[in-house]
C-alpha cells in the first residue's frame, strides 16, 4: 500500500495511481451490472440500432460501454454522430431540444477527435475513444485542481500553512474530486468534465496572475495570464451555460479595483489610484470578452439558425418574437440592445419546455427523494462558503464564496436540484472546506459523514446510471 | 475411562461451551453489525426503488391485472383460432414470464398491441420505451379484455415538440410479470444494488466507524 499523503512521492504520480485505480473500480462495478436488455428502460437497445456503426458484438461494448449510454449520453451521441451539415459547413442538431447538449463545443470536440483518431466512425472503438477522451479530461482536471488548491492555500493571507499541510489539503481535495458524488456521470461523455477543466485552468491562471497585498487590495502581476483566464472561463461557459457565474470573478475584481482605498497619503494615493484605474481595465475587458462569447453562442447563433429564416413570423418559435428590444422601447434603451437578444434564450426556452425548468417549479412532493440526495452537496457548499467568507478570513477565497452562493441560488431556485451532484464539479470550495477540516482534525465528524456518503453514493450512483435508473 | 450416556454427554457439552465468552461476544457484535449493514442496505435499496415511481427516463408503464375467470383456451395462441391470421401487433409470453418486443409505430396515431399467452390471476407491468433521440411521448396507455378475452394494450405515440422527421418510430413494448409487486426483470437489478450497498456499508463499518470508535476510546482514556 502507498500513502497518498507521502510528500516524497511526486504528487502527479500519486494522483495518477489513485485516479486510474478509481476508474478500474468504477468500470468493474459497471461490468457486473445486468446487460442493457435487462435494464428497466430498454431504450438503449433502440439507440444502438439507430447507429449501426456502433459495433455491439465486442465484449467491452456489450459488457461495459453500451451501459453508459443512459440519460443525456443518448443526446450527446446523437450530436456527435448525427448532426447534419448545412451548406455553410456548420453541423446542426436535428431537433431543437438537442441544442441543450453543447452541439457547438463539447459534441464538436468529440466529433473532431473521433475523426482525427479513428478516421472513420464505423469501428468498434468509437465508444472507447469517446469515453477515453472524457476520462483523460477528467484526469487533467484532477491535476489542475491539485495545483489550483496548492496555489490558493499557499497564497493564503491569514494562515501561513506549512508545506506539508498545503500538500495534505491539495491531495485530499483531489481524492474527493476523483470519488465525487457525480458517480456514474463521470464515467461517460457528459460535457461537465470539459467545463470543469477549463474553469480550473481559468481559476489557476487568475490566482497565478493576481496578488493580494492587503484587505481587499488586489494587483495584477501577470496581465497576459489574467487575460487568458477570460478565454478559459468563456470556453467553460459556452460549453455549459451554468459556468457563466465564473464571470463574477471579474466583476468582484473590478469592484476591488474601483472602490478600495490604498493609501492615506494624498500624492501616493493619487498615483496608486491612477495605476489601479488602468489595472481595472483588465477585469473589465475580461468580463466583456466573456459576455460577448456568451451572447454569441447563447443568443446570436441560435437566432441566426431559428429566427433569421425566410419563414413567416407565425412559423417561427415563440422565443424568436419575444425580443428584449420591444420591451426596452418604453425605456428608450432599445438602441443599446441588438435585435437578436431575445427575452428568453433558446437554452432557457428548451429547459422550460422540455424539462420544466423554472423558478421553484421543482419543489413537488414526488421530488423529495431527489432533494434528499442533493442535500449533502447543498449543505456542504453552503457551509464552505459561509466558513471561508466569515471565519477563515482569507481574502483570495472571498470571490469563490460569492460564486458558490450564486451557484446555490441558481441551482436551488431554478434547476432540478439533484443535478447539483454532477454540475457542482467546477466549484472546488466545498472540497477545500472538507480538506481544511481534515488537515486540522483527521477524525472530523463532518469529514467522516461526507466520506460515508461518498462511499455509499459513488458506487450506488454508478450502478443506477449503468442500469438507466434515476436520478438523471 | 468412563463412558457417558449420550444424553449426559450432550448435557456436558451444553454446560461447558467449547467457544469462549469473548468469542461469543465478538460473534454477537459481528452478527449485529451484519444485521445493521443489511438493514441499512435494504433501506437504501428501498429508497432507490422509490425512484421508479417518481421518474422514468423514456418509459411509460401500466399495471395489468388478469382476472381468474378467463378460459385457458382463449389465452393461448395455438387455441385462438379466430385470431390466427390477425395482422395486429402481438407479443407472446409463451414459456416465459417476461418479454420485450420491438414495434415500428406511426406517430400521432393509436397503437394496439395484443398480449398472448399470459397467465390468469396474475399481475403484469407493461412498459413502453422509446429512444430519447426521437422527441415523442407515450400517452393514454390503456388495456382491455375484449369480447373473446384478447388482452389489448393501446397507447398514443405523440410528438412532444418539433415536427418529426421520421414517419415511423421504433419502440420497445415489454410485459413483465409482477412477483411481490416487483417486475421480474428488476430482480437482478435489485440484487446488484443490494450487493453494492452491502459492500459500501461494510467498508464504512470497517474503515470509518471503527476509527471513530477508536478515537472515542482514546478520548475516554
Boltz contact constraints between the chains, C-beta under 6 A:
constraints:
  - contact:
      token1: [A, 33]
      token2: [B, 192]
      max_distance: 6.0
  - contact:
      token1: [A, 34]
      token2: [B, 188]
      max_distance: 6.0
  - contact:
      token1: [A, 34]
      token2: [B, 189]
      max_distance: 6.0
  - contact:
      token1: [A, 38]
      token2: [B, 185]
      max_distance: 6.0
  - contact:
      token1: [A, 38]
      token2: [B, 188]
      max_distance: 6.0
  - contact:
      token1: [A, 41]
      token2: [B, 57]
      max_distance: 6.0
  - contact:
      token1: [A, 41]
      token2: [B, 58]
      max_distance: 6.0
  - contact:
      token1: [A, 41]
      token2: [B, 59]
      max_distance: 6.0
  - contact:
      token1: [A, 41]
      token2: [B, 129]
      max_distance: 6.0
  - contact:
      token1: [A, 42]
      token2: [B, 100]
      max_distance: 6.0
  - contact:
      token1: [A, 42]
      token2: [B, 129]
      max_distance: 6.0
  - contact:
      token1: [A, 42]
      token2: [B, 172]
      max_distance: 6.0
  - contact:
      token1: [A, 43]
      token2: [B, 58]
      max_distance: 6.0
  - contact:
      token1: [A, 43]
      token2: [B, 129]
      max_distance: 6.0
  - contact:
      token1: [A, 43]
      token2: [B, 131]
      max_distance: 6.0
  - contact:
      token1: [A, 46]
      token2: [B, 131]
      max_distance: 6.0
  - contact:
      token1: [A, 46]
      token2: [B, 170]
      max_distance: 6.0
  - contact:
      token1: [A, 47]
      token2: [B, 131]
      max_distance: 6.0
  - contact:
      token1: [A, 74]
      token2: [B, 132]
      max_distance: 6.0
  - contact:
      token1: [A, 74]
      token2: [B, 133]
      max_distance: 6.0
  - contact:
      token1: [A, 78]
      token2: [B, 133]
      max_distance: 6.0
  - contact:
      token1: [A, 95]
      token2: [B, 135]
      max_distance: 6.0
  - contact:
      token1: [A, 95]
      token2: [B, 162]
      max_distance: 6.0
  - contact:
      token1: [A, 96]
      token2: [B, 162]
      max_distance: 6.0
  - contact:
      token1: [A, 97]
      token2: [B, 135]
      max_distance: 6.0
  - contact:
      token1: [A, 97]
      token2: [B, 161]
      max_distance: 6.0
  - contact:
      token1: [A, 366]
      token2: [B, 54]
      max_distance: 6.0
  - contact:
      token1: [A, 369]
      token2: [B, 50]
      max_distance: 6.0
  - contact:
      token1: [A, 443]
      token2: [B, 215]
      max_distance: 6.0
  - contact:
      token1: [A, 448]
      token2: [B, 208]
      max_distance: 6.0
  - contact:
      token1: [A, 452]
      token2: [B, 204]
      max_distance: 6.0
  - contact:
      token1: [A, 452]
      token2: [B, 208]
      max_distance: 6.0
  - contact:
      token1: [A, 455]
      token2: [B, 200]
      max_distance: 6.0
  - contact:
      token1: [A, 455]
      token2: [B, 203]
      max_distance: 6.0
  - contact:
      token1: [A, 455]
      token2: [B, 204]
      max_distance: 6.0
  - contact:
      token1: [A, 456]
      token2: [B, 200]
      max_distance: 6.0
  - contact:
      token1: [A, 459]
      token2: [B, 196]
      max_distance: 6.0
  - contact:
      token1: [A, 459]
      token2: [B, 200]
      max_distance: 6.0
  - contact:
      token1: [A, 460]
      token2: [B, 196]
      max_distance: 6.0
  - contact:
      token1: [A, 463]
      token2: [B, 192]
      max_distance: 6.0
  - contact:
      token1: [A, 463]
      token2: [B, 193]
      max_distance: 6.0
  - contact:
      token1: [A, 463]
      token2: [B, 196]
      max_distance: 6.0
  - contact:
      token1: [A, 467]
      token2: [B, 189]
      max_distance: 6.0
  - contact:
      token1: [A, 468]
      token2: [B, 57]
      max_distance: 6.0
  - contact:
      token1: [A, 470]
      token2: [B, 51]
      max_distance: 6.0
  - contact:
      token1: [A, 470]
      token2: [B, 55]
      max_distance: 6.0
